[in-house]
C-alpha cells in the first residue's frame, strides 16, 4: 500500500502512525542490505561480547547503571535490539522532514521510520509530530551515531534529541524489571 498523503493530512480516527513501509512499499525485512552496507551485526548474531559499555557518568541515563545493564541483557536475551531517535517537529515542518527520512530509508541510509499523523497528534494530545528513525541494533553505537549525524547534517535536526531502545517498552517488563527506564522520557543516549 502506498500512501500519497503527508502526515499532517491524515486525520482519520485510529490512524495514529504513518510507517515508512506504507510509503516505500516494502517491509523492514526486505532491507537486508542495511546490515552489510553499514557493518551492523544482525540482532540474532549479537552476543554478550557486543554488550555496550555503560559510562557511570552518562547524563542521559535515567537509572543506575545496573538497571541499564539489566535492560541490555534483556535486549540480548530477546534479540529485541532495535531502537529509535525521536525527533519532534511542528506541523509546518514535519511533512518535509518525513519526505526526506522516507528517501533515506529507500536509499538504505536509514533502516526504518514512522511518524505520528495529525490524527495521532490529536489522539495523544500533542502539538508536535514525532518522527521516529530506527536502527536495528542499538548495541552498535557507531551506527546509532551515524544515523544521528545524518539527521543533523542532512536534515537540520540540531537540537538535542533522545534515543530510546525498544526494549524499554517491551510488553510485560515495565516496572517489575526496568523501573525508571520505562518512563516515556527516558533515553539511552541524548545528542
N, C-alpha and C positions, 0 to 999 in steps of 0.2 A: 504494500500500500504506500503510495506516495502522497504526501501532504503538501499542497502548494500554498498554504497559508502561513503567515507569520504567527509566532506565539501570542502576540498582542491581539490577533484577530480571532483566536479560538476561545469562544465563550460558552460552548455547550456544557451544560451541567455534567459533572462527573469526569470530564476530560481535563485533568489537572496537569498532566505532563505531556510534552511532545518529546518522543525518543528519537534519537538520530536514525535508527533503523527505519522509522516511518518516512524519513526524508531521503536517506541514501538508498533504501531498497534492499539492504542486506543486513542480516543479523550479526551480532557480536562474534559468533563462532566462525563466521566467514572471514574474519580479519586475522587469519593465522599468520600472515606475513609480518604483522606488527612485531612479533617476538624476535625472529631473526634479524629483522631490519634494525631494531633498536637494542639488540643484545639483551633482551629481558628474559629471565628464567620463567618458564611456564609454572603456574601455581602447583600443578601436580608433580613437578620435578623439584620443587623447593624443599630444602632440608633444614635441619637445625643450624647448619653452617651458614645459612643465609639470614638467620635472625638479625634484625637491625640493632645496632648499638643504641643504647639509651643514655643520653647525657643527663646527669642528675640536675644540671642547672638549666635545662631547656625550659624557657618561659612558657612555651606553648602547651606543656603537659598539664592537664587538669587534675592529675592524680599522682600518687607516689610512683616511683619507678617500678616497684614490684607489681602494682596493678597494671601498668603499661606492659610490662614483660608478660604478665598473665594473658593480656589481650593478644599479644604477639604469638604466644604459644597456642592459644585458642584458634587464631587465624591459621596457623600452621597445621594444627590437628584437623581442621575442617577444610583446608585448602581454600578458604574464603579470604583471599588476599587482595581483592580489588579495593579501591578507594577512590576518592574524588576531591578535586579542588572545587570549592564553592565560590562562585563569582556572582555578586548581586548587582543588578542593573535596573534603572528605572525604565518604565515602558518606552520612553522615547529613544532609548539607547539599546534595548535588548535585541530587537529584530536584526540589526546589522551585525552585532556580535554573534548571535546564533547562526546566521548565514555563514560567517567566517569560520566558526567552530565546525559546522557541518562540512564545509570544504576541507578543513584539516582532517576530519575523520575519513572522508572519502579518499584523501590523498595518503592516508596512513600515518600522518604526523601525530594524531590523537587516536586513542583506542576506542573510546565510546563517549557519549554525551547525552544529556537530556536537559530540558528547560521547562520551567513552570509556564503554563499558559495563563491567559487572562482569567479564565475560569478558576484555575488553580490559585492564583493570587487572591482572588475574591474569596474562595473557599477557605484559604489558610489565613485570611486577614492580613495579607502582606501588601505593601505598597510597591516593593521592588520584586522583579523576577529573579529566580535562582537559575543560574546556568551551572550545571554540574559537568565537569570534564574528568572522566575516569581514567585511571591507569589500572592495568591488570594485576600488578604485584607491588604493593606498597613497600615490601622489603627491599625493592630495588630503588634506593633513594636517588640514584643517578637519573633514572627515568622520571621519577616524580619531579625532580628539579628541572629536567629538560622540558617537561610539559609546562611547568611554571614559567620558565624563561620564555617559552613560545607565547604564552598568554601575555606576558609583559611586553616582549619585543614586537610581536606581530599584531597584537590585538589591543595594546594600550591599557592593559589591566595593571595599573601601577600601584593602586592602594593595596594594603595588606589583605590577604585572603587566607583562608584556612583549608587544610587538607584533612579529611576525615576518613579513616579506614572503614570499610563497610562492616567489618566485624563488630564495630562499636554499636551497631544497631541490629545485630543478629538476633532473630526471634528466640526467646526463651532464656537469654543470658543476661538480661538487663541488670537490674540492681544486684541480683544474687552473686554474680561473678565479676562484673566490671564496674560496679558502683558509679563513681562520678564520670567515667568515660561515656556513659550512656546519655549524659546531659546533651541536649541538642547543640549547645555552644562549644562542646569540647572538640579538640582537634589534636592530631598527632604532630602536625607541622603547621607553622604560620610563616608566611613570607610575603 
